[in-house]
Amino acid sequence: MKADYFYQKACKYYGKPVKVVDHYGKCYRGVLKDVTPKGIYLDSGVSGFFFPFFAIVSLVLLTSLFFI
């Protein structure tokens, strides 16, 4: 998928809990803290991560039940 697709999707999910899956199948969960044209910043509670859009396979909005 194109970076523009993930950028638009990430903008909608800004500040919300999400799950990100990279090209290797590894899952990351956290709050979407920032969105740039090149990628996203994810706060996992322990540390933050930057994910470039070319490495993202899936970006899914999680429910608030994830954080209870």
mmCIF file as Biopython writes it, N, C-alpha, C and O atoms, coordinates in Angstrom:
data_model
#
loop_
_atom_site.group_PDB
_atom_site.id
_atom_site.type_symbol
_atom_site.label_atom_id
_atom_site.label_alt_id
_atom_site.label_comp_id
_atom_site.label_asym_id
_atom_site.label_entity_id
_atom_site.label_seq_id
_atom_site.pdbx_PDB_ins_code
_atom_site.Cartn_x
_atom_site.Cartn_y
_atom_site.Cartn_z
_atom_site.occupancy
_atom_site.B_iso_or_equiv
_atom_site.auth_seq_id
_atom_site.auth_asym_id
_atom_site.pdbx_PDB_model_num
ATOM 1   N N  . MET A ? 1  ? 0.842   -1.180  0.000  1.0 0.0 1  A 1 
ATOM 2   C CA . MET A ? 1  ? 0.000   0.000   0.000  1.0 0.0 1  A 1 
ATOM 3   C C  . MET A ? 1  ? 0.887   1.243   0.000  1.0 0.0 1  A 1 
ATOM 4   O O  . MET A ? 1  ? 2.030   1.210   0.455  1.0 0.0 1  A 1 
ATOM 5   N N  . LYS A ? 2  ? 0.354   2.301   -0.502 1.0 0.0 2  A 1 
ATOM 6   C CA . LYS A ? 2  ? 1.122   3.527   -0.607 1.0 0.0 2  A 1 
ATOM 7   C C  . LYS A ? 2  ? 1.191   4.257   0.728  1.0 0.0 2  A 1 
ATOM 8   O O  . LYS A ? 2  ? 0.324   4.106   1.589  1.0 0.0 2  A 1 
ATOM 9   N N  . ALA A ? 3  ? 2.252   5.057   0.875  1.0 0.0 3  A 1 
ATOM 10  C CA . ALA A ? 3  ? 2.454   5.836   2.094  1.0 0.0 3  A 1 
ATOM 11  C C  . ALA A ? 3  ? 1.290   6.798   2.327  1.0 0.0 3  A 1 
ATOM 12  O O  . ALA A ? 3  ? 0.904   7.033   3.472  1.0 0.0 3  A 1 
ATOM 13  N N  . ASP A ? 4  ? 0.732   7.353   1.258  1.0 0.0 4  A 1 
ATOM 14  C CA . ASP A ? 4  ? -0.377  8.297   1.394  1.0 0.0 4  A 1 
ATOM 15  C C  . ASP A ? 4  ? -1.586  7.647   2.066  1.0 0.0 4  A 1 
ATOM 16  O O  . ASP A ? 4  ? -2.278  8.285   2.859  1.0 0.0 4  A 1 
ATOM 17  N N  . TYR A ? 5  ? -1.836  6.384   1.748  1.0 0.0 5  A 1 
ATOM 18  C CA . TYR A ? 5  ? -2.937  5.651   2.369  1.0 0.0 5  A 1 
ATOM 19  C C  . TYR A ? 5  ? -2.733  5.569   3.882  1.0 0.0 5  A 1 
ATOM 20  O O  . TYR A ? 5  ? -3.649  5.856   4.652  1.0 0.0 5  A 1 
ATOM 21  N N  . PHE A ? 6  ? -1.519  5.174   4.308  1.0 0.0 6  A 1 
ATOM 22  C CA . PHE A ? 6  ? -1.245  5.054   5.734  1.0 0.0 6  A 1 
ATOM 23  C C  . PHE A ? 6  ? -1.203  6.422   6.415  1.0 0.0 6  A 1 
ATOM 24  O O  . PHE A ? 6  ? -1.588  6.547   7.577  1.0 0.0 6  A 1 
ATOM 25  N N  . TYR A ? 7  ? -0.740  7.438   5.706  1.0 0.0 7  A 1 
ATOM 26  C CA . TYR A ? 7  ? -0.720  8.785   6.276  1.0 0.0 7  A 1 
ATOM 27  C C  . TYR A ? 7  ? -2.137  9.252   6.596  1.0 0.0 7  A 1 
ATOM 28  O O  . TYR A ? 7  ? -2.393  9.749   7.692  1.0 0.0 7  A 1 
ATOM 29  N N  . GLN A ? 8  ? -3.052  9.098   5.653  1.0 0.0 8  A 1 
ATOM 30  C CA . GLN A ? 8  ? -4.446  9.502   5.874  1.0 0.0 8  A 1 
ATOM 31  C C  . GLN A ? 8  ? -5.081  8.703   7.011  1.0 0.0 8  A 1 
ATOM 32  O O  . GLN A ? 8  ? -5.802  9.257   7.841  1.0 0.0 8  A 1 
ATOM 33  N N  . LYS A ? 9  ? -4.812  7.413   7.041  1.0 0.0 9  A 1 
ATOM 34  C CA . LYS A ? 9  ? -5.358  6.555   8.091  1.0 0.0 9  A 1 
ATOM 35  C C  . LYS A ? 9  ? -4.778  6.940   9.449  1.0 0.0 9  A 1 
ATOM 36  O O  . LYS A ? 9  ? -5.507  7.012   10.439 1.0 0.0 9  A 1 
ATOM 37  N N  . ALA A ? 10 ? -3.478  7.186   9.498  1.0 0.0 10 A 1 
ATOM 38  C CA . ALA A ? 10 ? -2.819  7.556   10.748 1.0 0.0 10 A 1 
ATOM 39  C C  . ALA A ? 10 ? -3.337  8.893   11.272 1.0 0.0 10 A 1 
ATOM 40  O O  . ALA A ? 10 ? -3.484  9.066   12.482 1.0 0.0 10 A 1 
ATOM 41  N N  . CYS A ? 11 ? -3.613  9.828   10.384 1.0 0.0 11 A 1 
ATOM 42  C CA . CYS A ? 11 ? -4.163  11.121  10.814 1.0 0.0 11 A 1 
ATOM 43  C C  . CYS A ? 11 ? -5.509  10.939  11.509 1.0 0.0 11 A 1 
ATOM 44  O O  . CYS A ? 11 ? -5.809  11.647  12.470 1.0 0.0 11 A 1 
ATOM 45  N N  . LYS A ? 12 ? -6.315  10.002  11.035 1.0 0.0 12 A 1 
ATOM 46  C CA . LYS A ? 12 ? -7.616  9.734   11.667 1.0 0.0 12 A 1 
ATOM 47  C C  . LYS A ? 12 ? -7.441  9.102   13.044 1.0 0.0 12 A 1 
ATOM 48  O O  . LYS A ? 12 ? -8.269  9.321   13.929 1.0 0.0 12 A 1 
ATOM 49  N N  . TYR A ? 13 ? -6.386  8.326   13.239 1.0 0.0 13 A 1 
ATOM 50  C CA . TYR A ? 13 ? -6.164  7.597   14.485 1.0 0.0 13 A 1 
ATOM 51  C C  . TYR A ? 13 ? -5.271  8.348   15.473 1.0 0.0 13 A 1 
ATOM 52  O O  . TYR A ? 13 ? -4.941  7.809   16.529 1.0 0.0 13 A 1 
ATOM 53  N N  . TYR A ? 14 ? -4.877  9.574   15.153 1.0 0.0 14 A 1 
ATOM 54  C CA . TYR A ? 14 ? -3.982  10.354  16.012 1.0 0.0 14 A 1 
ATOM 55  C C  . TYR A ? 14 ? -4.511  10.432  17.451 1.0 0.0 14 A 1 
ATOM 56  O O  . TYR A ? 14 ? -5.671  10.775  17.675 1.0 0.0 14 A 1 
ATOM 57  N N  . GLY A ? 15 ? -3.646  10.111  18.420 1.0 0.0 15 A 1 
ATOM 58  C CA . GLY A ? 15 ? -4.012  10.180  19.833 1.0 0.0 15 A 1 
ATOM 59  C C  . GLY A ? 15 ? -4.780  8.975   20.340 1.0 0.0 15 A 1 
ATOM 60  O O  . GLY A ? 15 ? -5.191  8.948   21.500 1.0 0.0 15 A 1 
ATOM 61  N N  . LYS A ? 16 ? -4.980  7.978   19.491 1.0 0.0 16 A 1 
ATOM 62  C CA . LYS A ? 16 ? -5.768  6.799   19.866 1.0 0.0 16 A 1 
ATOM 63  C C  . LYS A ? 16 ? -4.876  5.556   19.942 1.0 0.0 16 A 1 
ATOM 64  O O  . LYS A ? 16 ? -3.803  5.517   19.340 1.0 0.0 16 A 1 
ATOM 65  N N  . PRO A ? 17 ? -5.332  4.542   20.688 1.0 0.0 17 A 1 
ATOM 66  C CA . PRO A ? 17 ? -4.561  3.290   20.759 1.0 0.0 17 A 1 
ATOM 67  C C  . PRO A ? 17 ? -4.641  2.532   19.433 1.0 0.0 17 A 1 
ATOM 68  O O  . PRO A ? 17 ? -5.717  2.366   18.859 1.0 0.0 17 A 1 
ATOM 69  N N  . VAL A ? 18 ? -3.485  2.081   18.966 1.0 0.0 18 A 1 
ATOM 70  C CA . VAL A ? 18 ? -3.415  1.374   17.689 1.0 0.0 18 A 1 
ATOM 71  C C  . VAL A ? 18 ? -2.503  0.159   17.793 1.0 0.0 18 A 1 
ATOM 72  O O  . VAL A ? 18 ? -1.724  0.015   18.736 1.0 0.0 18 A 1 
ATOM 73  N N  . LYS A ? 19 ? -2.624  -0.706  16.799 1.0 0.0 19 A 1 
ATOM 74  C CA . LYS A ? 19 ? -1.701  -1.830  16.630 1.0 0.0 19 A 1 
ATOM 75  C C  . LYS A ? 19 ? -1.055  -1.671  15.263 1.0 0.0 19 A 1 
ATOM 76  O O  . LYS A ? 19 ? -1.741  -1.482  14.258 1.0 0.0 19 A 1 
ATOM 77  N N  . VAL A ? 20 ? 0.273   -1.750  15.233 1.0 0.0 20 A 1 
ATOM 78  C CA . VAL A ? 20 ? 1.032   -1.633  13.994 1.0 0.0 20 A 1 
ATOM 79  C C  . VAL A ? 20 ? 1.718   -2.967  13.732 1.0 0.0 20 A 1 
ATOM 80  O O  . VAL A ? 20 ? 2.332   -3.541  14.631 1.0 0.0 20 A 1 
ATOM 81  N N  . VAL A ? 21 ? 1.616   -3.456  12.506 1.0 0.0 21 A 1 
ATOM 82  C CA . VAL A ? 21 ? 2.305   -4.681  12.102 1.0 0.0 21 A 1 
ATOM 83  C C  . VAL A ? 21 ? 3.321   -4.298  11.029 1.0 0.0 21 A 1 
ATOM 84  O O  . VAL A ? 21 ? 2.977   -3.656  10.037 1.0 0.0 21 A 1 
ATOM 85  N N  . ASP A ? 22 ? 4.591   -4.703  11.241 1.0 0.0 22 A 1 
ATOM 86  C CA . ASP A ? 22 ? 5.617   -4.383  10.252 1.0 0.0 22 A 1 
ATOM 87  C C  . ASP A ? 22 ? 5.746   -5.495  9.208  1.0 0.0 22 A 1 
ATOM 88  O O  . ASP A ? 22 ? 5.035   -6.498  9.268  1.0 0.0 22 A 1 
ATOM 89  N N  . HIS A ? 23 ? 6.648   -5.309  8.264  1.0 0.0 23 A 1 
ATOM 90  C CA . HIS A ? 23 ? 6.832   -6.277  7.167  1.0 0.0 23 A 1 
ATOM 91  C C  . HIS A ? 23 ? 7.279   -7.650  7.652  1.0 0.0 23 A 1 
ATOM 92  O O  . HIS A ? 23 ? 7.103   -8.639  6.941  1.0 0.0 23 A 1 
ATOM 93  N N  . TYR A ? 24 ? 7.856   -7.727  8.851  1.0 0.0 24 A 1 
ATOM 94  C CA . TYR A ? 24 ? 8.318   -9.000  9.397  1.0 0.0 24 A 1 
ATOM 95  C C  . TYR A ? 24 ? 7.246   -9.696  10.229 1.0 0.0 24 A 1 
ATOM 96  O O  . TYR A ? 24 ? 7.479   -10.791 10.741 1.0 0.0 24 A 1 
ATOM 97  N N  . GLY A ? 25 ? 6.066   -9.070  10.370 1.0 0.0 25 A 1 
ATOM 98  C CA . GLY A ? 25 ? 4.974   -9.661  11.124 1.0 0.0 25 A 1 
ATOM 99  C C  . GLY A ? 25 ? 4.981   -9.319  12.599 1.0 0.0 25 A 1 
ATOM 100 O O  . GLY A ? 25 ? 4.125   -9.797  13.344 1.0 0.0 25 A 1 
ATOM 101 N N  . LYS A ? 26 ? 5.925   -8.505  13.038 1.0 0.0 26 A 1 
ATOM 102 C CA . LYS A ? 26 ? 5.993   -8.121  14.448 1.0 0.0 26 A 1 
ATOM 103 C C  . LYS A ? 26 ? 4.928   -7.064  14.741 1.0 0.0 26 A 1 
ATOM 104 O O  . LYS A ? 26 ? 4.750   -6.114  13.979 1.0 0.0 26 A 1 
ATOM 105 N N  . CYS A ? 27 ? 4.219   -7.251  15.871 1.0 0.0 27 A 1 
ATOM 106 C CA . CYS A ? 27 ? 3.142   -6.338  16.262 1.0 0.0 27 A 1 
ATOM 107 C C  . CYS A ? 27 ? 3.621   -5.377  17.341 1.0 0.0 27 A 1 
ATOM 108 O O  . CYS A ? 27 ? 4.349   -5.764  18.255 1.0 0.0 27 A 1 
ATOM 109 N N  . TYR A ? 28 ? 3.211   -4.139  17.225 1.0 0.0 28 A 1 
ATOM 110 C CA . TYR A ? 28 ? 3.504   -3.106  18.207 1.0 0.0 28 A 1 
ATOM 111 C C  . TYR A ? 28 ? 2.184   -2.463  18.587 1.0 0.0 28 A 1 
ATOM 112 O O  . TYR A ? 28 ? 1.357   -2.175  17.722 1.0 0.0 28 A 1 
ATOM 113 N N  . ARG A ? 29 ? 1.985   -2.239  19.877 1.0 0.0 29 A 1 
ATOM 114 C CA . ARG A ? 29 ? 0.754   -1.599  20.352 1.0 0.0 29 A 1 
ATOM 115 C C  . ARG A ? 29 ? 1.107   -0.385  21.178 1.0 0.0 29 A 1 
ATOM 116 O O  . ARG A ? 29 ? 2.085   -0.386  21.925 1.0 0.0 29 A 1 
ATOM 117 N N  . GLY A ? 30 ? 0.300   0.651   21.035 1.0 0.0 30 A 1 
ATOM 118 C CA . GLY A ? 30 ? 0.529   1.869   21.790 1.0 0.0 30 A 1 
ATOM 119 C C  . GLY A ? 30 ? -0.378  2.974   21.295 1.0 0.0 30 A 1 
ATOM 120 O O  . GLY A ? 30 ? -1.301  2.747   20.513 1.0 0.0 30 A 1 
ATOM 121 N N  . VAL A ? 31 ? -0.092  4.183   21.769 1.0 0.0 31 A 1 
ATOM 122 C CA . VAL A ? 31 ? -0.880  5.351   21.392 1.0 0.0 31 A 1 
ATOM 123 C C  . VAL A ? 31 ? -0.133  6.100   20.292 1.0 0.0 31 A 1 
ATOM 124 O O  . VAL A ? 31 ? 1.068   6.348   20.399 1.0 0.0 31 A 1 
ATOM 125 N N  . LEU A ? 32 ? -0.844  6.449   19.255 1.0 0.0 32 A 1 
ATOM 126 C CA . LEU A ? 32 ? -0.267  7.180   18.133 1.0 0.0 32 A 1 
ATOM 127 C C  . LEU A ? 32 ? -0.029  8.626   18.565 1.0 0.0 32 A 1 
ATOM 128 O O  . LEU A ? 32 ? -0.976  9.400   18.701 1.0 0.0 32 A 1 
ATOM 129 N N  . LYS A ? 33 ? 1.238   8.987   18.782 1.0 0.0 33 A 1 
ATOM 130 C CA . LYS A ? 33 ? 1.578   10.297  19.333 1.0 0.0 33 A 1 
ATOM 131 C C  . LYS A ? 33 ? 1.861   11.365  18.296 1.0 0.0 33 A 1 
ATOM 132 O O  . LYS A ? 33 ? 1.658   12.548  18.568 1.0 0.0 33 A 1 
ATOM 133 N N  . ASP A ? 34 ? 2.323   10.983  17.117 1.0 0.0 34 A 1 
ATOM 134 C CA . ASP A ? 34 ? 2.616   11.973  16.087 1.0 0.0 34 A 1 
ATOM 135 C C  . ASP A ? 34 ? 2.548   11.313  14.714 1.0 0.0 34 A 1 
ATOM 136 O O  . ASP A ? 34 ? 2.848   10.129  14.556 1.0 0.0 34 A 1 
ATOM 137 N N  . VAL A ? 35 ? 2.151   12.099  13.739 1.0 0.0 35 A 1 
ATOM 138 C CA . VAL A ? 35 ? 2.077   11.624  12.357 1.0 0.0 35 A 1 
ATOM 139 C C  . VAL A ? 35 ? 2.834   12.623  11.485 1.0 0.0 35 A 1 
ATOM 140 O O  . VAL A ? 35 ? 2.567   13.823  11.531 1.0 0.0 35 A 1 
ATOM 141 N N  . THR A ? 36 ? 3.770   12.126  10.698 1.0 0.0 36 A 1 
ATOM 142 C CA . THR A ? 36 ? 4.497   12.961  9.743  1.0 0.0 36 A 1 
ATOM 143 C C  . THR A ? 36 ? 4.282   12.368  8.350  1.0 0.0 36 A 1 
ATOM 144 O O  . THR A ? 36 ? 3.804   11.240  8.234  1.0 0.0 36 A 1 
ATOM 145 N N  . PRO A ? 37 ? 4.619   13.095  7.308  1.0 0.0 37 A 1 
ATOM 146 C CA . PRO A ? 37 ? 4.483   12.534  5.963  1.0 0.0 37 A 1 
ATOM 147 C C  . PRO A ? 37 ? 5.367   11.307  5.723  1.0 0.0 37 A 1 
ATOM 148 O O  . PRO A ? 37 ? 5.138   10.559  4.773  1.0 0.0 37 A 1 
ATOM 149 N N  . LYS A ? 38 ? 6.374   11.096  6.577  1.0 0.0 38 A 1 
ATOM 150 C CA . LYS A ? 38 ? 7.283   9.957   6.396  1.0 0.0 38 A 1 
ATOM 151 C C  . LYS A ? 38 ? 6.973   8.775   7.296  1.0 0.0 38 A 1 
ATOM 152 O O  . LYS A ? 38 ? 7.448   7.670   7.036  1.0 0.0 38 A 1 
ATOM 153 N N  . GLY A ? 39 ? 6.177   8.979   8.361  1.0 0.0 39 A 1 
ATOM 154 C CA . GLY A ? 39 ? 5.892   7.875   9.275  1.0 0.0 39 A 1 
ATOM 155 C C  . GLY A ? 39 ? 5.145   8.325   10.514 1.0 0.0 39 A 1 
ATOM 156 O O  . GLY A ? 39 ? 4.623   9.438   10.579 1.0 0.0 39 A 1 
ATOM 157 N N  . ILE A ? 40 ? 5.105   7.426   11.507 1.0 0.0 40 A 1 
ATOM 158 C CA . ILE A ? 40 ? 4.365   7.697   12.741 1.0 0.0 40 A 1 
ATOM 159 C C  . ILE A ? 40 ? 5.262   7.488   13.955 1.0 0.0 40 A 1 
ATOM 160 O O  . ILE A ? 40 ? 6.245   6.749   13.902 1.0 0.0 40 A 1 
ATOM 161 N N  . TYR A ? 41 ? 4.901   8.154   15.049 1.0 0.0 41 A 1 
ATOM 162 C CA . TYR A ? 41 ? 5.542   7.930   16.336 1.0 0.0 41 A 1 
ATOM 163 C C  . TYR A ? 41 ? 4.529   7.241   17.238 1.0 0.0 41 A 1 
ATOM 164 O O  . TYR A ? 41 ? 3.416   7.731   17.428 1.0 0.0 41 A 1 
ATOM 165 N N  . LEU A ? 42 ? 4.924   6.108   17.790 1.0 0.0 42 A 1 
ATOM 166 C CA . LEU A ? 42 ? 4.049   5.294   18.624 1.0 0.0 42 A 1 
ATOM 167 C C  . LEU A ? 42 ? 4.600   5.265   20.040 1.0 0.0 42 A 1 
ATOM 168 O O  . LEU A ? 42 ? 5.767   4.931   20.243 1.0 0.0 42 A 1 
ATOM 169 N N  . ASP A ? 43 ? 3.769   5.613   21.031 1.0 0.0 43 A 1 
ATOM 170 C CA . ASP A ? 43 ? 4.156   5.558   22.443 1.0 0.0 43 A 1 
ATOM 171 C C  . ASP A ? 43 ? 3.605   4.272   23.028 1.0 0.0 43 A 1 
ATOM 172 O O  . ASP A ? 43 ? 2.391   4.112   23.157 1.0 0.0 43 A 1 
ATOM 173 N N  . SER A ? 44 ? 4.499   3.350   23.385 1.0 0.0 44 A 1 
ATOM 174 C CA . SER A ? 44 ? 4.077   2.049   23.911 1.0 0.0 44 A 1 
ATOM 175 C C  . SER A ? 44 ? 3.938   2.055   25.425 1.0 0.0 44 A 1 
ATOM 176 O O  . SER A ? 44 ? 3.560   1.040   26.011 1.0 0.0 44 A 1 
ATOM 177 N N  . GLY A ? 45 ? 4.237   3.181   26.071 1.0 0.0 45 A 1 
ATOM 178 C CA . GLY A ? 45 ? 4.179   3.244   27.524 1.0 0.0 45 A 1 
ATOM 179 C C  . GLY A ? 45 ? 5.537   3.012   28.148 1.0 0.0 45 A 1 
ATOM 180 O O  . GLY A ? 45 ? 5.828   3.545   29.219 1.0 0.0 45 A 1 
ATOM 181 N N  . VAL A ? 46 ? 6.371   2.226   27.495 1.0 0.0 46 A 1 
ATOM 182 C CA . VAL A ? 46 ? 7.728   1.967   27.972 1.0 0.0 46 A 1 
ATOM 183 C C  . VAL A ? 46 ? 8.712   2.864   27.226 1.0 0.0 46 A 1 
ATOM 184 O O  . VAL A ? 46 ? 9.586   3.484   27.832 1.0 0.0 46 A 1 
ATOM 185 N N  . SER A ? 47 ? 8.561   2.923   25.934 1.0 0.0 47 A 1 
ATOM 186 C CA . SER A ? 47 ? 9.399   3.783   25.101 1.0 0.0 47 A 1 
ATOM 187 C C  . SER A ? 47 ? 8.629   4.138   23.836 1.0 0.0 47 A 1 
ATOM 188 O O  . SER A ? 47 ? 7.565   3.583   23.562 1.0 0.0 47 A 1 
ATOM 189 N N  . GLY A ? 48 ? 9.180   5.061   23.080 1.0 0.0 48 A 1 
ATOM 190 C CA . GLY A ? 48 ? 8.539   5.450   21.836 1.0 0.0 48 A 1 
ATOM 191 C C  . GLY A ? 48 ? 9.249   4.856   20.640 1.0 0.0 48 A 1 
ATOM 192 O O  . GLY A ? 48 ? 10.434  4.528   20.710 1.0 0.0 48 A 1 
ATOM 193 N N  . PHE A ? 49 ? 8.523   4.717   19.543 1.0 0.0 49 A 1 
ATOM 194 C CA . PHE A ? 49 ? 9.071   4.162   18.312 1.0 0.0 49 A 1 
ATOM 195 C C  . PHE A ? 49 ? 8.668   5.043   17.142 1.0 0.0 49 A 1 
ATOM 196 O O  . PHE A ? 49 ? 7.580   5.620   17.135 1.0 0.0 49 A 1 
ATOM 197 N N  . PHE A ? 50 ? 9.548   5.144   16.151 1.0 0.0 50 A 1 
ATOM 198 C CA . PHE A ? 50 ? 9.201   5.771   14.883 1.0 0.0 50 A 1 
ATOM 199 C C  . PHE A ? 50 ? 9.082   4.670   13.843 1.0 0.0 50 A 1 
ATOM 200 O O  . PHE A ? 50 ? 9.976   3.832   13.723 1.0 0.0 50 A 1 
ATOM 201 N N  . PHE A ? 51 ? 7.999   4.664   13.096 1.0 0.0 51 A 1 
ATOM 202 C CA . PHE A ? 51 ? 7.783   3.683   12.036 1.0 0.0 51 A 1 
ATOM 203 C C  . PHE A ? 51 ? 7.649   4.412   10.710 1.0 0.0 51 A 1 
ATOM 204 O O  . PHE A ? 51 ? 6.701   5.175   10.523 1.0 0.0 51 A 1 
ATOM 205 N N  . PRO A ? 52 ? 8.582   4.195   9.783  1.0 0.0 52 A 1 
ATOM 206 C CA . PRO A ? 52 ? 8.396   4.768   8.449  1.0 0.0 52 A 1 
ATOM 207 C C  . PRO A ? 52 ? 7.258   4.036   7.737  1.0 0.0 52 A 1 
ATOM 208 O O  . PRO A ? 52 ? 7.066   2.836   7.932  1.0 0.0 52 A 1 
ATOM 209 N N  . PHE A ? 53 ? 6.515   4.758   6.923  1.0 0.0 53 A 1 
ATOM 210 C CA . PHE A ? 53 ? 5.355   4.160   6.266  1.0 0.0 53 A 1 
ATOM 211 C C  . PHE A ? 53 ? 5.722   2.970   5.391  1.0 0.0 53 A 1 
ATOM 212 O O  . PHE A ? 53 ? 4.912   2.055   5.244  1.0 0.0 53 A 1 
ATOM 213 N N  . PHE A ? 54 ? 6.927   2.950   4.800  1.0 0.0 54 A 1 
ATOM 214 C CA . PHE A ? 54 ? 7.285   1.820   3.935  1.0 0.0 54 A 1 
ATOM 215 C C  . PHE A ? 54 ? 7.444   0.523   4.719  1.0 0.0 54 A 1 
ATOM 216 O O  . PHE A ? 54 ? 7.414   -0.554  4.123  1.0 0.0 54 A 1 
ATOM 217 N N  . ALA A ? 55 ? 7.614   0.594   6.046  1.0 0.0 55 A 1 
ATOM 218 C CA . ALA A ? 55 ? 7.780   -0.612  6.867  1.0 0.0 55 A 1 
ATOM 219 C C  . ALA A ? 55 ? 6.459   -1.130  7.431  1.0 0.0 55 A 1 
ATOM 220 O O  . ALA A ? 55 ? 6.404   -2.234  7.974  1.0 0.0 55 A 1 
ATOM 221 N N  . ILE A ? 56 ? 5.396   -0.336  7.304  1.0 0.0 56 A 1 
ATOM 222 C CA . ILE A ? 56 ? 4.113   -0.700  7.904  1.0 0.0 56 A 1 
ATOM 223 C C  . ILE A ? 56 ? 3.289   -1.533  6.926  1.0 0.0 56 A 1 
ATOM 224 O O  . ILE A ? 56 ? 3.113   -1.163  5.765  1.0 0.0 56 A 1 
ATOM 225 N N  . VAL A ? 57 ? 2.792   -2.658  7.415  1.0 0.0 57 A 1 
ATOM 226 C CA . VAL A ? 57 ? 1.911   -3.511  6.627  1.0 0.0 57 A 1 
ATOM 227 C C  . VAL A ? 57 ? 0.466   -3.271  7.024  1.0 0.0 57 A 1 
ATOM 228 O O  . VAL A ? 57 ? -0.427  -3.288  6.178  1.0 0.0 57 A 1 
ATOM 229 N N  . SER A ? 58 ? 0.233   -3.044  8.330  1.0 0.0 58 A 1 
ATOM 230 C CA . SER A ? 58 ? -1.119  -2.889  8.843  1.0 0.0 58 A 1 
ATOM 231 C C  . SER A ? 58 ? -1.133  -1.867  9.968  1.0 0.0 58 A 1 
ATOM 232 O O  . SER A ? 58 ? -0.234  -1.844  10.809 1.0 0.0 58 A 1 
ATOM 233 N N  . LEU A ? 59 ? -2.163  -1.021  9.979  1.0 0.0 59 A 1 
ATOM 234 C CA . LEU A ? 59 ? -2.387  -0.047  11.042 1.0 0.0 59 A 1 
ATOM 235 C C  . LEU A ? 59 ? -3.845  -0.181  11.452 1.0 0.0 59 A 1 
ATOM 236 O O  . LEU A ? 59 ? -4.744  0.132   10.672 1.0 0.0 59 A 1 
ATOM 237 N N  . VAL A ? 60 ? -4.085  -0.649  12.686 1.0 0.0 60 A 1 
ATOM 238 C CA . VAL A ? 60 ? -5.433  -0.978  13.134 1.0 0.0 60 A 1 
ATOM 239 C C  . VAL A ? 60 ? -5.761  -0.207  14.400 1.0 0.0 60 A 1 
ATOM 240 O O  . VAL A ? 60 ? -4.956  -0.158  15.330 1.0 0.0 60 A 1 
ATOM 241 N N  . LEU A ? 61 ? -6.937  0.391   14.438 1.0 0.0 61 A 1 
ATOM 242 C CA . LEU A ? 61 ? -7.414  1.073   15.633 1.0 0.0 61 A 1 
ATOM 243 C C  . LEU A ? 61 ? -7.871  0.043   16.648 1.0 0.0 61 A 1 
ATOM 244 O O  . LEU A ? 61 ? -8.656  -0.848  16.324 1.0 0.0 61 A 1 
ATOM 245 N N  . LEU A ? 62 ? -7.378  0.161   17.886 1.0 0.0 62 A 1 
ATOM 246 C CA . LEU A ? 62 ? -7.789  -0.745  18.953 1.0 0.0 62 A 1 
ATOM 247 C C  . LEU A ? 62 ? -8.882  -0.093  19.789 1.0 0.0 62 A 1 
ATOM 248 O O  . LEU A ? 62 ? -9.005  1.132   19.811 1.0 0.0 62 A 1 
ATOM 249 N N  . THR A ? 63 ? -9.667  -0.905  20.469 1.0 0.0 63 A 1 
ATOM 250 C CA . THR A ? 63 ? -10.701 -0.369  21.351 1.0 0.0 63 A 1 
ATOM 251 C C  . THR A ? 63 ? -10.075 0.054   22.666 1.0 0.0 63 A 1 
ATOM 252 O O  . THR A ? 63 ? -8.928  -0.294  22.945 1.0 0.0 63 A 1 
ATOM 253 N N  . SER A ? 64 ? -10.807 0.795   23.474 1.0 0.0 64 A 1 
ATOM 254 C CA . SER A ? 64 ? -10.294 1.229   24.773 1.0 0.0 64 A 1 
ATOM 255 C C  . SER A ? 64 ? -10.126 0.054   25.726 1.0 0.0 64 A 1 
ATOM 256 O O  . SER A ? 64 ? -9.471  0.199   26.757 1.0 0.0 64 A 1 
ATOM 257 N N  . LEU A ? 65 ? -10.698 -1.103  25.414 1.0 0.0 65 A 1 
ATOM 258 C CA . LEU A ? 65 ? -10.548 -2.283  26.271 1.0 0.0 65 A 1 
ATOM 259 C C  . LEU A ? 65 ? -9.103  -2.751  26.344 1.0 0.0 65 A 1 
ATOM 260 O O  . LEU A ? 65 ? -8.713  -3.411  27.307 1.0 0.0 65 A 1 
ATOM 261 N N  . PHE A ? 66 ? -8.310  -2.419  25.342 1.0 0.0 66 A 1 
ATOM 262 C CA . PHE A ? 66 ? -6.898  -2.811  25.315 1.0 0.0 66 A 1 
ATOM 263 C C  . PHE A ? 66 ? -6.138  -2.227  26.500 1.0 0.0 66 A 1 
ATOM 264 O O  . PHE A ? 66 ? -5.200  -2.849  26.998 1.0 0.0 66 A 1 
ATOM 265 N N  . PHE A ? 67 ? -6.532  -1.043  26.955 1.0 0.0 67 A 1 
ATOM 266 C CA . PHE A ? 67 ? -5.781  -0.350  27.997 1.0 0.0 67 A 1 
ATOM 267 C C  . PHE A ? 67 ? -6.364  -0.520  29.388 1.0 0.0 67 A 1 
ATOM 268 O O  . PHE A ? 67 ? -5.893  0.138   30.316 1.0 0.0 67 A 1 
ATOM 269 N N  . ILE A ? 68 ? -7.353  -1.359  29.577 1.0 0.0 68 A 1 
ATOM 270 C CA . ILE A ? 68 ? -7.941  -1.587  30.908 1.0 0.0 68 A 1 
ATOM 271 C C  . ILE A ? 68 ? -7.155  -2.641  31.637 1.0 0.0 68 A 1 
ATOM 272 O O  . ILE A ? 68 ? -7.484  -2.981  32.774 1.0 0.0 68 A 1 
#
